[in-house]
Amino acid sequence: MPRATDGSPPWWTRSGAEPPVTVPRDPAREAARRELSKRLYHENDPSLIERALNTFWDWLDSLFRAASTAAPGGMVGLVVVALAVTAVVTALWWRLGTPRRGPASAAALFDDHPRSAADHRAAAEAHAAQRDWNQAVQERMRAIVRALEERALLDTRPGRTADEAAAEAGLTLPAHTGRLRSAARDFDDVTYGGRTATEQAYHRIADLDRDLDTTRPRLIHSTAPDTARHARQGTE
């Protein structure tokens, strides 16, 4: 039995002590893993969603840090670039409207239940009172076209679009050609383009409706009477 340097026996032989237990490395690691896998040690661990969010934010933070080192001016320059991109995207959205899945073709101006110009005007005013400018613009444009049909300045033709009505009405009302086209464009923007009408757009169309109601059309003169008169003069 080995002894200490002073000749006394080893410490584990004193007072009935056992020799120290030595465990191989791999079994010790496995025992520690089993012990630490107990629920007791994981009651306050973050949930799966929290861990995923933490990973995402860590990745985003590293991305911004990398971008800030490449952008002129560091983090300030990166913020300026981000604001500029946001401004461009906002301007494009405002100008072009909400993106659509596919191109939408212009549909007919009226539905299958024809109403008078007065009915469309009343509906437009009711929508305007509720500040529903999209519906107000649509109904006022329909009132304009229906009024021109009632005055026989446009033929009553099912399936006519707002653009077609504006182009045809401009032939007999040339002084209002530009305003008619603008009104048709406002109608198309809110009906097919995903744009939101404004109060100013509605008032422009309502003013046009009132002006057209008091405008005398340009008459297209026929050349038949002059031809007949010249023919009679030639035989005399």
MDAnalysis code that builds the backbone (N, CA, C; Angstrom):
import MDAnalysis as mda
import numpy as np

u = mda.Universe.empty(708, n_residues=236, atom_resindex=np.repeat(np.arange(236), 3), trajectory=True)
u.add_TopologyAttr("name", ["N", "CA", "C"] * 236)
u.add_TopologyAttr("resid", np.arange(1, 237))
u.add_TopologyAttr("resname", ["MET", "PRO", "ARG", "ALA", "THR", "ASP", "GLY", "SER", "PRO", "PRO", "TRP", "TRP", "THR", "ARG", "SER", "GLY", "ALA", "GLU", "PRO", "PRO", "VAL", "THR", "VAL", "PRO", "ARG", "ASP", "PRO", "ALA", "ARG", "GLU", "ALA", "ALA", "ARG", "ARG", "GLU", "LEU", "SER", "LYS", "ARG", "LEU", "TYR", "HIS", "GLU", "ASN", "ASP", "PRO", "SER", "LEU", "ILE", "GLU", "ARG", "ALA", "LEU", "ASN", "THR", "PHE", "TRP", "ASP", "TRP", "LEU", "ASP", "SER", "LEU", "PHE", "ARG", "ALA", "ALA", "SER", "THR", "ALA", "ALA", "PRO", "GLY", "GLY", "MET", "VAL", "GLY", "LEU", "VAL", "VAL", "VAL", "ALA", "LEU", "ALA", "VAL", "THR", "ALA", "VAL", "VAL", "THR", "ALA", "LEU", "TRP", "TRP", "ARG", "LEU", "GLY", "THR", "PRO", "ARG", "ARG", "GLY", "PRO", "ALA", "SER", "ALA", "ALA", "ALA", "LEU", "PHE", "ASP", "ASP", "HIS", "PRO", "ARG", "SER", "ALA", "ALA", "ASP", "HIS", "ARG", "ALA", "ALA", "ALA", "GLU", "ALA", "HIS", "ALA", "ALA", "GLN", "ARG", "ASP", "TRP", "ASN", "GLN", "ALA", "VAL", "GLN", "GLU", "ARG", "MET", "ARG", "ALA", "ILE", "VAL", "ARG", "ALA", "LEU", "GLU", "GLU", "ARG", "ALA", "LEU", "LEU", "ASP", "THR", "ARG", "PRO", "GLY", "ARG", "THR", "ALA", "ASP", "GLU", "ALA", "ALA", "ALA", "GLU", "ALA", "GLY", "LEU", "THR", "LEU", "PRO", "ALA", "HIS", "THR", "GLY", "ARG", "LEU", "ARG", "SER", "ALA", "ALA", "ARG", "ASP", "PHE", "ASP", "ASP", "VAL", "THR", "TYR", "GLY", "GLY", "ARG", "THR", "ALA", "THR", "GLU", "GLN", "ALA", "TYR", "HIS", "ARG", "ILE", "ALA", "ASP", "LEU", "ASP", "ARG", "ASP", "LEU", "ASP", "THR", "THR", "ARG", "PRO", "ARG", "LEU", "ILE", "HIS", "SER", "THR", "ALA", "PRO", "ASP", "THR", "ALA", "ARG", "HIS", "ALA", "ARG", "GLN", "GLY", "THR", "GLU"])
u.atoms.positions = np.array([
    [0.860, -1.191, 0.000],
    [0.000, 0.000, 0.000],
    [0.895, 1.240, 0.000],
    [0.663, 2.158, -0.935],
    [1.514, 3.367, -0.963],
    [1.252, 4.228, 0.251],
    [2.235, 4.962, 0.610],
    [2.147, 5.819, 1.779],
    [2.508, 7.241, 1.398],
    [2.124, 8.145, 2.277],
    [2.478, 9.538, 2.062],
    [3.953, 9.735, 2.282],
    [4.433, 10.878, 1.942],
    [5.875, 11.148, 2.057],
    [6.348, 11.100, 3.495],
    [5.383, 11.335, 4.432],
    [5.780, 11.286, 5.842],
    [5.652, 9.897, 6.425],
    [5.299, 8.942, 5.532],
    [5.197, 7.573, 6.002],
    [3.828, 7.161, 6.429],
    [2.822, 8.120, 6.423],
    [1.454, 7.774, 6.819],
    [0.718, 7.171, 5.646],
    [-0.295, 6.376, 5.906],
    [-1.050, 5.763, 4.806],
    [-1.845, 6.805, 4.034],
    [-2.266, 6.483, 2.779],
    [-3.058, 7.440, 1.959],
    [-4.311, 7.879, 2.680],
    [-4.876, 9.087, 2.218],
    [-5.987, 9.698, 2.945],
    [-7.251, 8.864, 2.873],
    [-7.440, 8.088, 1.765],
    [-8.715, 7.368, 1.684],
    [-8.767, 6.151, 2.575],
    [-7.569, 5.787, 3.179],
    [-7.582, 4.661, 4.107],
    [-7.868, 5.122, 5.514],
    [-7.925, 6.451, 5.703],
    [-8.163, 6.958, 7.030],
    [-9.652, 7.046, 7.304],
    [-10.063, 6.690, 8.454],
    [-11.458, 6.770, 8.907],
    [-12.401, 6.072, 7.956],
    [-11.992, 5.040, 7.276],
    [-12.867, 4.243, 6.422],
    [-13.231, 4.910, 5.122],
    [-12.491, 5.946, 4.634],
    [-12.816, 6.637, 3.381],
    [-12.601, 5.731, 2.198],
    [-13.482, 5.892, 1.108],
    [-13.365, 5.110, -0.108],
    [-12.437, 5.811, -1.083],
    [-11.788, 5.086, -1.956],
    [-10.933, 5.718, -2.964],
    [-11.796, 6.503, -3.950],
    [-11.293, 7.594, -4.576],
    [-12.083, 8.392, -5.526],
    [-12.512, 7.563, -6.727],
    [-13.772, 7.888, -7.215],
    [-14.329, 7.159, -8.357],
    [-13.928, 7.895, -9.630],
    [-13.388, 7.202, -10.571],
    [-13.028, 7.785, -11.875],
    [-13.938, 7.177, -12.921],
    [-14.617, 8.076, -13.750],
    [-15.541, 7.638, -14.801],
    [-14.938, 7.992, -16.143],
    [-14.987, 7.105, -17.116],
    [-14.475, 7.425, -18.448],
    [-15.166, 8.663, -19.031],
    [-14.504, 9.332, -19.959],
    [-15.001, 10.614, -20.485],
    [-16.346, 10.487, -21.194],
    [-16.496, 9.560, -22.109],
    [-17.737, 9.449, -22.875],
    [-18.949, 9.132, -22.007],
    [-18.893, 8.148, -21.132],
    [-20.054, 7.924, -20.244],
    [-20.363, 9.133, -19.373],
    [-19.328, 9.864, -18.944],
    [-19.573, 11.048, -18.125],
    [-20.295, 12.123, -18.932],
    [-19.883, 12.281, -20.188],
    [-20.548, 13.276, -21.040],
    [-22.001, 12.902, -21.273],
    [-22.261, 11.628, -21.510],
    [-23.636, 11.173, -21.754],
    [-24.487, 11.350, -20.497],
    [-23.910, 11.080, -19.329],
    [-24.659, 11.258, -18.090],
    [-24.994, 12.723, -17.858],
    [-24.045, 13.608, -18.173],
    [-24.304, 15.041, -18.019],
    [-25.384, 15.509, -18.992],
    [-25.348, 14.965, -20.233],
    [-26.361, 15.359, -21.220],
    [-27.737, 14.933, -20.766],
    [-27.859, 13.714, -20.235],
    [-29.163, 13.244, -19.743],
    [-29.643, 14.081, -18.578],
    [-28.724, 14.463, -17.726],
    [-29.115, 15.265, -16.572],
    [-29.606, 16.649, -17.013],
    [-28.883, 17.272, -17.936],
    [-29.248, 18.624, -18.377],
    [-30.471, 18.641, -19.289],
    [-30.850, 17.484, -19.808],
    [-32.035, 17.442, -20.670],
    [-33.334, 17.364, -19.869],
    [-33.220, 17.262, -18.576],
    [-34.421, 17.203, -17.750],
    [-35.182, 18.524, -17.817],
    [-36.520, 18.464, -17.745],
    [-37.388, 19.632, -17.877],
    [-37.077, 20.710, -16.847],
    [-36.553, 20.270, -15.700],
    [-36.265, 21.198, -14.620],
    [-35.326, 22.311, -15.072],
    [-34.389, 21.960, -15.968],
    [-33.398, 22.931, -16.391],
    [-33.867, 23.812, -17.566],
    [-35.053, 23.551, -18.117],
    [-35.485, 24.247, -19.334],
    [-36.839, 24.942, -19.171],
    [-37.282, 25.136, -17.945],
    [-38.584, 25.753, -17.737],
    [-38.624, 27.202, -18.224],
    [-37.505, 27.897, -18.164],
    [-37.472, 29.307, -18.557],
    [-36.819, 29.539, -19.914],
    [-36.636, 28.485, -20.688],
    [-36.051, 28.628, -22.018],
    [-37.031, 29.340, -22.947],
    [-36.540, 30.125, -23.926],
    [-37.448, 30.768, -24.895],
    [-38.129, 29.729, -25.772],
    [-39.338, 30.093, -26.239],
    [-40.094, 29.184, -27.093],
    [-39.457, 29.112, -28.476],
    [-40.001, 28.209, -29.296],
    [-39.478, 28.047, -30.650],
    [-39.633, 29.336, -31.461],
    [-40.775, 30.000, -31.297],
    [-41.001, 31.260, -32.027],
    [-40.028, 32.329, -31.558],
    [-39.815, 32.396, -30.245],
    [-38.876, 33.387, -29.713],
    [-37.466, 33.130, -30.219],
    [-37.075, 31.857, -30.275],
    [-35.742, 31.541, -30.796],
    [-35.623, 31.909, -32.266],
    [-36.700, 31.649, -33.039],
    [-36.672, 31.995, -34.457],
    [-36.577, 33.509, -34.641],
    [-37.343, 34.265, -33.850],
    [-37.274, 35.716, -33.944],
    [-35.900, 36.242, -33.544],
    [-35.338, 35.656, -32.497],
    [-34.008, 36.087, -32.086],
    [-32.981, 35.827, -33.186],
    [-33.111, 34.671, -33.842],
    [-32.201, 34.358, -34.946],
    [-32.375, 35.339, -36.090],
    [-33.654, 35.667, -36.400],
    [-33.927, 36.610, -37.488],
    [-33.350, 37.979, -37.178],
    [-33.575, 38.489, -35.955],
    [-33.083, 39.813, -35.617],
    [-31.556, 39.841, -35.581],
    [-30.949, 38.745, -35.146],
    [-29.489, 38.683, -35.172],
    [-28.977, 38.751, -36.609],
    [-29.684, 38.021, -37.500],
    [-29.279, 38.048, -38.913],
    [-29.481, 39.435, -39.511],
    [-30.614, 40.068, -39.177],
    [-30.888, 41.400, -39.712],
    [-29.866, 42.410, -39.190],
    [-29.516, 42.281, -37.917],
    [-28.532, 43.193, -37.338],
    [-27.176, 43.030, -38.025],
    [-26.781, 41.785, -38.275],
    [-25.506, 41.567, -38.953],
    [-25.550, 42.086, -40.385],
    [-26.734, 41.963, -41.031],
    [-26.878, 42.471, -42.399],
    [-26.718, 43.984, -42.436],
    [-27.370, 44.683, -41.498],
    [-27.257, 46.134, -41.455],
    [-25.829, 46.574, -41.111],
    [-25.201, 45.825, -40.243],
    [-23.822, 46.187, -39.894],
    [-22.908, 46.047, -41.099],
    [-23.124, 44.958, -41.864],
    [-22.302, 44.765, -43.062],
    [-22.575, 45.845, -44.096],
    [-23.883, 46.202, -44.247],
    [-24.241, 47.233, -45.224],
    [-23.713, 48.597, -44.803],
    [-23.720, 48.868, -43.491],
    [-23.259, 50.183, -43.019],
    [-21.774, 50.378, -43.270],
    [-21.012, 49.281, -43.251],
    [-19.576, 49.403, -43.531],
    [-19.320, 49.653, -45.009],
    [-20.269, 49.218, -45.876],
    [-20.092, 49.422, -47.312],
    [-20.693, 50.736, -47.784],
    [-21.721, 51.253, -47.082],
    [-22.390, 52.477, -47.513],
    [-21.561, 53.694, -47.145],
    [-21.541, 54.710, -48.029],
    [-20.810, 55.945, -47.694],
    [-21.421, 56.604, -46.462],
    [-20.577, 56.953, -45.524],
    [-21.064, 57.602, -44.312],
    [-21.494, 56.641, -43.227],
    [-21.252, 55.354, -43.428],
    [-21.602, 54.387, -42.402],
    [-23.095, 54.225, -42.227],
    [-23.524, 54.111, -40.975],
    [-24.931, 53.872, -40.679],
    [-25.804, 55.045, -41.125],
    [-25.318, 56.265, -40.999],
    [-26.085, 57.430, -41.450],
    [-26.324, 57.368, -42.948],
    [-25.291, 57.014, -43.686],
    [-25.453, 56.887, -45.128],
    [-26.427, 55.795, -45.492],
    [-26.411, 54.686, -44.751],
    [-27.357, 53.595, -45.005],
    [-28.789, 54.054, -44.769],
    [-29.012, 54.823, -43.705],
    [-30.357, 55.323, -43.422],
    [-30.823, 56.257, -44.534],
    [-29.931, 57.107, -45.031],
    [-30.288, 58.020, -46.119],
    [-30.667, 57.246, -47.366],
    [-29.900, 56.204, -47.697],
    [-30.212, 55.371, -48.867],
    [-31.565, 54.690, -48.695],
    [-31.825, 54.156, -47.496],
    [-33.105, 53.488, -47.245],
    [-34.271, 54.456, -47.383],
    [-34.114, 55.680, -46.874],
    [-35.175, 56.683, -47.000],
    [-35.396, 57.075, -48.455],
    [-34.325, 57.161, -49.231],
    [-34.461, 57.507, -50.642],
    [-35.201, 56.418, -51.403],
    [-34.869, 55.156, -51.120],
    [-35.563, 54.046, -51.775],
    [-37.040, 54.044, -51.397],
    [-37.328, 54.293, -50.122],
    [-38.722, 54.345, -49.678],
    [-39.489, 55.452, -50.382],
    [-38.854, 56.614, -50.547],
    [-39.506, 57.735, -51.226],
    [-39.804, 57.399, -52.683],
    [-38.871, 56.719, -53.359],
    [-39.091, 56.352, -54.760],
    [-40.234, 55.360, -54.887],
    [-40.249, 54.348, -54.004],
    [-41.317, 53.353, -54.049],
    [-42.670, 54.003, -53.776],
    [-42.725, 54.914, -52.812],
    [-43.977, 55.607, -52.497],
    [-44.452, 56.444, -53.674],
    [-43.524, 57.140, -54.339],
    [-43.896, 57.961, -55.495],
    [-44.429, 57.110, -56.632],
    [-43.784, 55.962, -56.868],
    [-44.261, 55.069, -57.929],
    [-45.635, 54.508, -57.598],
    [-45.850, 54.154, -56.342],
    [-47.163, 53.627, -55.960],
    [-48.237, 54.683, -56.141],
    [-47.928, 55.919, -55.757],
    [-48.911, 56.996, -55.878],
    [-49.222, 57.294, -57.345],
    [-48.196, 57.214, -58.206],
    [-48.397, 57.538, -59.614],
    [-49.074, 56.396, -60.379],
    [-48.669, 55.163, -60.090],
    [-49.155, 54.031, -60.869],
    [-50.304, 53.301, -60.206],
    [-50.509, 53.534, -58.909],
    [-51.580, 52.845, -58.219],
    [-51.142, 51.486, -57.708],
    [-52.061, 50.795, -57.053],
    [-51.771, 49.479, -56.508],
    [-51.513, 48.489, -57.625],
    [-50.426, 47.724, -57.548],
    [-50.164, 46.749, -58.610],
    [-51.296, 45.734, -58.710],
    [-51.595, 45.359, -59.955],
    [-52.644, 44.373, -60.193],
    [-52.014, 43.083, -60.701],
    [-52.710, 41.979, -60.545],
    [-52.200, 40.694, -60.989],
    [-52.087, 40.622, -62.508],
    [-52.949, 41.315, -63.191],
    [-52.918, 41.269, -64.640],
    [-53.592, 42.487, -65.194],
    [-53.376, 42.771, -66.486],
    [-53.995, 43.951, -67.077],
    [-55.495, 43.802, -67.133],
    [-56.201, 44.859, -66.767],
    [-57.659, 44.830, -66.786],
    [-58.150, 45.637, -67.978],
    [-58.989, 45.062, -68.785],
    [-59.529, 45.767, -69.930],
    [-60.687, 46.636, -69.482],
    [-60.889, 47.733, -70.203],
    [-61.952, 48.666, -69.854],
    [-63.305, 48.004, -70.071],
    [-64.137, 48.088, -69.075],
    [-65.476, 47.500, -69.163],
    [-66.473, 48.580, -69.542],
    [-67.707, 48.160, -69.701],
    [-68.757, 49.094, -70.101],
    [-68.991, 50.116, -69.001],
    [-69.408, 51.301, -69.426],
    [-69.636, 52.395, -68.484],
    [-70.848, 52.138, -67.611],
    [-71.900, 51.577, -68.197],
    [-73.158, 51.341, -67.475],
    [-73.362, 49.846, -67.244],
    [-74.192, 49.535, -66.234],
    [-74.545, 48.153, -65.986],
    [-75.816, 47.802, -66.763],
    [-76.397, 46.682, -66.420],
    [-77.579, 46.212, -67.146],
    [-78.874, 46.852, -66.668],
    [-78.795, 47.782, -65.744],
    [-79.994, 48.431, -65.211],
    [-79.899, 49.924, -65.481],
    [-80.307, 50.368, -66.679],
    [-80.147, 51.774, -67.043],
    [-80.938, 52.698, -66.130],
    [-80.311, 53.844, -65.829],
    [-80.958, 54.877, -65.021],
    [-80.802, 56.213, -65.731],
    [-81.578, 57.178, -65.320],
    [-81.524, 58.498, -65.940],
    [-80.328, 59.273, -65.415],
    [-80.032, 60.378, -66.119],
    [-78.946, 61.235, -65.662],
    [-79.238, 61.792, -64.275],
    [-80.492, 62.137, -64.035],
    [-80.863, 62.661, -62.718],
    [-80.626, 61.621, -61.628],
    [-80.901, 60.348, -61.933],
    [-80.667, 59.285, -60.953],
    [-79.177, 59.165, -60.631],
    [-78.346, 59.219, -61.665],
    [-76.902, 59.118, -61.439],
    [-76.379, 60.330, -60.670],
    [-76.913, 61.509, -60.951],
    [-76.476, 62.698, -60.210],
    [-76.855, 62.575, -58.727],
    [-78.063, 62.111, -58.475],
    [-78.502, 61.960, -57.089],
    [-77.625, 60.947, -56.353],
    [-77.295, 59.855, -57.045],
    [-76.419, 58.855, -56.420],
    [-75.030, 59.437, -56.162],
    [-74.532, 60.239, -57.097],
    [-73.210, 60.845, -56.926],
    [-73.197, 61.787, -55.727],
    [-74.234, 62.611, -55.601],
    [-74.295, 63.539, -54.480],
    [-74.408, 62.798, -53.143],
    [-75.130, 61.693, -53.146],
    [-75.254, 60.912, -51.912],
    [-73.900, 60.328, -51.512],
    [-73.149, 59.815, -52.476],
    [-71.811, 59.284, -52.173],
    [-70.874, 60.400, -51.735],
    [-70.988, 61.566, -52.367],
    [-70.127, 62.684, -51.988],
    [-70.420, 63.133, -50.562],
    [-71.686, 63.105, -50.174],
    [-72.044, 63.487, -48.808],
    [-71.412, 62.540, -47.792],
    [-71.225, 61.281, -48.197],
    [-70.571, 60.305, -47.329],
    [-69.052, 60.299, -47.505],
    [-68.549, 61.203, -48.379],
    [-67.119, 61.294, -48.678],
    [-66.586, 60.011, -49.302],
    [-67.453, 59.323, -50.013],
    [-67.044, 58.150, -50.785],
    [-66.748, 58.638, -52.200],
    [-65.546, 59.159, -52.399],
    [-65.230, 59.861, -53.642],
    [-65.109, 58.919, -54.826],
    [-64.725, 57.678, -54.600],
    [-64.653, 56.730, -55.721],
    [-66.030, 56.550, -56.367],
    [-67.017, 56.219, -55.550],
    [-68.360, 56.016, -56.070],
    [-68.938, 57.320, -56.616],
    [-68.611, 58.437, -55.969],
    [-69.128, 59.726, -56.430],
    [-68.602, 60.057, -57.824],
    [-67.304, 59.828, -58.050],
    [-66.714, 60.085, -59.367],
    [-67.349, 59.191, -60.423],
    [-67.523, 57.918, -60.100],
    [-68.104, 56.996, -61.066],
    [-69.526, 57.403, -61.453],
    [-70.345, 57.711, -60.457],
    [-71.735, 58.052, -60.745],
    [-71.842, 59.383, -61.490],
    [-70.955, 60.328, -61.187],
    [-71.042, 61.620, -61.878],
    [-70.619, 61.479, -63.335],
    [-69.640, 60.643, -63.609],
    [-69.260, 60.407, -65.001],
    [-70.394, 59.725, -65.755],
    [-71.071, 58.805, -65.108],
    [-72.225, 58.167, -65.748],
    [-73.339, 59.174, -65.998],
    [-73.509, 60.120, -65.072],
    [-74.527, 61.160, -65.261],
    [-74.204, 62.004, -66.485],
    [-72.922, 62.328, -66.686],
    [-72.529, 63.131, -67.841],
    [-72.888, 62.426, -69.141],
    [-72.507, 61.155, -69.232],
    [-72.747, 60.420, -70.476],
    [-74.233, 60.205, -70.693],
    [-74.956, 59.867, -69.640],
    [-76.400, 59.650, -69.791],
    [-77.101, 60.938, -70.218],
    [-76.674, 62.094, -69.671],
    [-77.285, 63.370, -70.054],
    [-77.043, 63.664, -71.534],
    [-75.843, 63.349, -72.035],
    [-75.556, 63.561, -73.454],
    [-76.395, 62.628, -74.324],
    [-76.648, 61.436, -73.840],
    [-77.531, 60.527, -74.580],
    [-78.962, 61.044, -74.572],
    [-79.402, 61.557, -73.461],
    [-80.765, 62.088, -73.377],
    [-80.944, 63.322, -74.264],
    [-79.873, 64.052, -74.503],
    [-79.945, 65.220, -75.390],
    [-79.676, 64.848, -76.845],
    [-79.492, 63.562, -77.110],
    [-79.217, 63.056, -78.459],
    [-77.873, 63.541, -78.991],
    [-76.968, 63.936, -78.104],
    [-75.623, 64.286, -78.521],
    [-74.730, 63.057, -78.588],
    [-75.160, 61.999, -77.974],
    [-74.540, 60.683, -78.089],
    [-75.639, 59.681, -78.355],
    [-75.340, 58.713, -79.204],
    [-76.319, 57.654, -79.412],
    [-76.282, 56.700, -78.231],
    [-77.425, 56.147, -77.916],
    [-77.504, 55.189, -76.806],
    [-76.949, 53.858, -77.294],
    [-75.762, 53.538, -76.803],
    [-75.076, 52.334, -77.277],
    [-74.579, 51.521, -76.090],
    [-75.116, 50.328, -75.896],
    [-74.647, 49.479, -74.790],
    [-73.180, 49.108, -74.996],
    [-72.472, 48.998, -73.897],
    [-71.072, 48.584, -73.962],
    [-70.085, 49.708, -74.170],
    [-70.558, 50.943, -74.246],
    [-69.636, 52.065, -74.444],
    [-68.785, 52.271, -73.193],
    [-67.498, 52.563, -73.402],
    [-66.605, 52.848, -72.277],
    [-66.528, 54.354, -72.041],
    [-65.953, 54.738, -70.928],
    [-65.820, 56.152, -70.604],
    [-64.931, 56.862, -71.618],
    [-63.846, 56.214, -72.037],
    [-62.952, 56.821, -73.025],
    [-63.655, 57.020, -74.359],
    [-64.433, 56.037, -74.772],
    [-65.164, 56.163, -76.033],
    [-66.190, 57.290, -75.960],
    [-66.881, 57.371, -74.830],
    [-67.882, 58.431, -74.672],
    [-67.231, 59.808, -74.711],
    [-66.082, 59.958, -74.070],
    [-65.394, 61.249, -74.063],
    [-64.931, 61.628, -75.467],
    [-64.394, 60.650, -76.203],
    [-63.927, 60.944, -77.561],
    [-65.084, 61.334, -78.474],
    [-66.206, 60.636, -78.367],
    [-67.356, 60.931, -79.220],
    [-68.001, 62.262, -78.844],
    [-68.097, 62.526, -77.543],
    [-68.705, 63.788, -77.110],
    [-67.852, 64.980, -77.508],
    [-66.528, 64.789, -77.584],
    [-65.652, 65.882, -77.969],
    [-65.876, 66.365, -79.390],
    [-66.517, 65.537, -80.237],
    [-66.770, 65.957, -81.619],
    [-67.825, 67.049, -81.690],
    [-68.837, 66.953, -80.831],
    [-69.910, 67.961, -80.837],
    [-69.726, 69.003, -79.744],
    [-68.815, 68.749, -78.805],
    [-68.536, 69.709, -77.739],
    [-67.023, 69.945, -77.676],
    [-66.443, 70.486, -78.738],
    [-64.972, 70.585, -78.822],
    [-64.359, 71.454, -77.737],
    [-65.099, 72.420, -77.212],
    [-64.536, 73.284, -76.177],
    [-64.261, 72.529, -74.887],
    [-64.876, 71.360, -74.730],
    [-64.727, 70.593, -73.485],
    [-64.001, 69.256, -73.716],
    [-63.327, 69.117, -74.845],
    [-62.670, 67.848, -75.162],
    [-61.661, 67.446, -74.091],
    [-60.800, 68.384, -73.692],
    [-59.787, 68.060, -72.687],
    [-60.386, 67.671, -71.358],
    [-61.423, 68.369, -70.917],
    [-62.053, 68.060, -69.633],
    [-62.791, 66.729, -69.698],
    [-63.371, 66.417, -70.836],
    [-64.048, 65.127, -70.987],
    [-63.041, 63.980, -70.888],
    [-61.905, 64.141, -71.532],
    [-60.884, 63.092, -71.464],
    [-60.334, 62.957, -70.053],
    [-60.152, 64.077, -69.371],
    [-59.659, 64.031, -67.988],
    [-60.661, 63.330, -67.079],
    [-61.957, 63.605, -67.279],
    [-62.990, 62.951, -66.466],
    [-63.002, 61.455, -66.726],
    [-62.854, 61.064, -68.010],
    [-62.813, 59.634, -68.333],
    [-61.595, 58.969, -67.701],
    [-60.472, 59.680, -67.670],
    [-59.272, 59.123, -67.054],
    [-59.462, 58.951, -65.548],
    [-60.093, 59.926, -64.899],
    [-60.383, 59.787, -63.463],
    [-61.296, 58.586, -63.214],
    [-62.289, 58.409, -64.072],
    [-63.199, 57.277, -63.934],
    [-62.430, 55.956, -64.057],
    [-61.554, 55.858, -65.061],
    [-60.791, 54.625, -65.270],
    [-59.823, 54.363, -64.118],
    [-59.217, 55.429, -63.584],
    [-58.245, 55.250, -62.506],
    [-58.873, 54.612, -61.272],
    [-60.079, 55.059, -60.916],
    [-60.705, 54.526, -59.702],
    [-61.439, 53.221, -59.974],
    [-61.842, 52.995, -61.224],
    [-62.626, 51.794, -61.535],
    [-61.737, 50.608, -61.869],
    [-60.660, 50.849, -62.598],
    [-59.807, 49.747, -63.055],
    [-58.368, 49.864, -62.578],
    [-57.940, 51.065, -62.182],
    [-56.539, 51.256, -61.840],
    [-56.203, 51.137, -60.377],
    [-57.198, 50.919, -59.516],
    [-56.918, 50.782, -58.095],
    [-56.580, 52.078, -57.397],
    [-56.800, 53.223, -58.052],
    [-56.522, 54.510, -57.430],
    [-57.684, 54.944, -56.548],
    [-57.411, 55.871, -55.649],
    [-58.437, 56.433, -54.778],
    [-58.751, 57.849, -55.243],
    [-60.005, 58.114, -55.512],
    [-60.405, 59.435, -55.990],
    [-60.291, 60.461, -54.867],
    [-60.142, 61.706, -55.253],
    [-60.070, 62.807, -54.295],
    [-61.320, 63.673, -54.410],
    [-61.511, 64.486, -53.409],
    [-62.637, 65.417, -53.440],
    [-62.506, 66.391, -54.609],
    [-61.281, 66.813, -54.896],
    [-61.055, 67.741, -55.998],
    [-61.439, 67.112, -57.329],
    [-61.123, 65.816, -57.501],
    [-61.482, 65.138, -58.747],
    [-62.994, 65.104, -58.920],
    [-63.707, 64.850, -57.848],
    [-65.168, 64.816, -57.960],
    [-65.720, 66.185, -58.336],
    [-65.224, 67.234, -57.709],
    [-65.740, 68.567, -58.000],
    [-65.410, 68.986, -59.438],
    [-64.275, 68.541, -59.954],
    [-63.963, 68.848, -61.354],
    [-64.996, 68.217, -62.286],
    [-65.360, 66.968, -62.012],
    [-66.323, 66.286, -62.873],
    [-67.716, 66.875, -62.680],
    [-68.058, 67.232, -61.446],
    [-69.374, 67.837, -61.205],
    [-69.486, 69.187, -61.915],
    [-68.397, 69.974, -61.902],
    [-68.408, 71.257, -62.623],
    [-68.557, 71.031, -64.120],
    [-67.875, 70.018, -64.637],
    [-68.007, 69.704, -66.055],
    [-69.437, 69.310, -66.389],
    [-70.067, 68.538, -65.538],
    [-71.450, 68.125, -65.760],
    [-72.362, 69.349, -65.861],
    [-72.184, 70.306, -64.963],
    [-73.018, 71.516, -64.983],
    [-72.734, 72.375, -66.212],
    [-71.461, 72.460, -66.601],
    [-71.126, 73.262, -67.778],
    [-71.667, 72.641, -69.059],
    [-71.582, 71.341, -69.175],
    [-72.086, 70.669, -70.373],
    [-73.592, 70.841, -70.500],
    [-74.270, 70.920, -69.367],
    [-75.726, 71.032, -69.394],
    [-76.181, 72.340, -70.026],
    [-75.327, 73.351, -70.003],
    [-75.692, 74.662, -70.560],
    [-74.922, 74.988, -71.839],
    [-74.147, 74.040, -72.344],
    [-73.352, 74.279, -73.546],
    [-74.117, 73.847, -74.790],
    [-74.110, 74.708, -75.801],
    [-74.751, 74.362, -77.058],
    [-73.766, 73.576, -77.917],
    [-74.192, 72.482, -78.491],
    [-73.281, 71.668, -79.298],
    [-72.951, 72.329, -80.630],
    [-71.854, 71.917, -81.200],
    [-71.503, 72.382, -82.528],
    [-72.218, 71.505, -83.533],
    [-73.017, 72.119, -84.386],
    [-73.791, 71.360, -85.359],
    [-72.921, 71.035, -86.564],
    [-73.094, 69.823, -87.049],
    [-72.373, 69.377, -88.231],
    [-73.279, 69.604, -89.421],
    [-72.934, 70.574, -90.281],
    [-73.798, 70.942, -91.393],
    [-73.643, 69.951, -92.530],
    [-74.728, 69.644, -93.145],
    [-74.715, 68.750, -94.288],
    [-74.454, 69.543, -95.550],
    [-73.781, 68.958, -96.506],
    [-73.478, 69.621, -97.776],
    [-74.538, 69.340, -98.820],
    [-75.578, 68.569, -98.468],
    [-76.594, 68.195, -99.447],
    [-77.358, 69.390, -99.974],
    [-77.846, 70.361, -99.161],
    [-78.573, 71.521, -99.686],
    [-77.735, 72.342, -100.655],
    [-76.435, 72.567, -100.323],
    [-75.581, 73.340, -101.204],
    [-75.383, 72.632, -102.531],
    [-75.275, 71.318, -102.479],
    [-75.097, 70.559, -103.717],
    [-76.319, 70.673, -104.599],
    [-77.499, 70.587, -103.973],
    [-78.726, 70.685, -104.755],
    [-78.886, 72.074, -105.351],
    [-78.474, 73.158, -104.559],
    [-78.609, 74.512, -105.071],
    [-77.701, 74.747, -106.270],
    [-76.469, 74.244, -106.174],
    [-75.538, 74.398, -107.299],
    [-76.020, 73.627, -108.517],
    [-76.657, 72.515, -108.281],
    [-77.157, 71.721, -109.408],
    [-78.270, 72.477, -110.130],
    [-79.144, 73.137, -109.327],
    [-80.224, 73.904, -109.958],
    [-79.670, 75.079, -110.734],
    [-78.643, 75.742, -110.197],
    [-78.051, 76.869, -110.893],
    [-77.405, 76.446, -112.196],
    [-76.899, 75.255, -112.232],
    [-76.243, 74.776, -113.454],
    [-77.215, 74.471, -114.568],
    [-78.489, 74.226, -114.264],
    [-79.470, 73.889, -115.282],
    [-80.213, 75.125, -115.781],
    [-80.016, 76.258, -115.107],
    [-80.756, 77.470, -115.507],
    [-80.047, 78.136, -116.666],
])
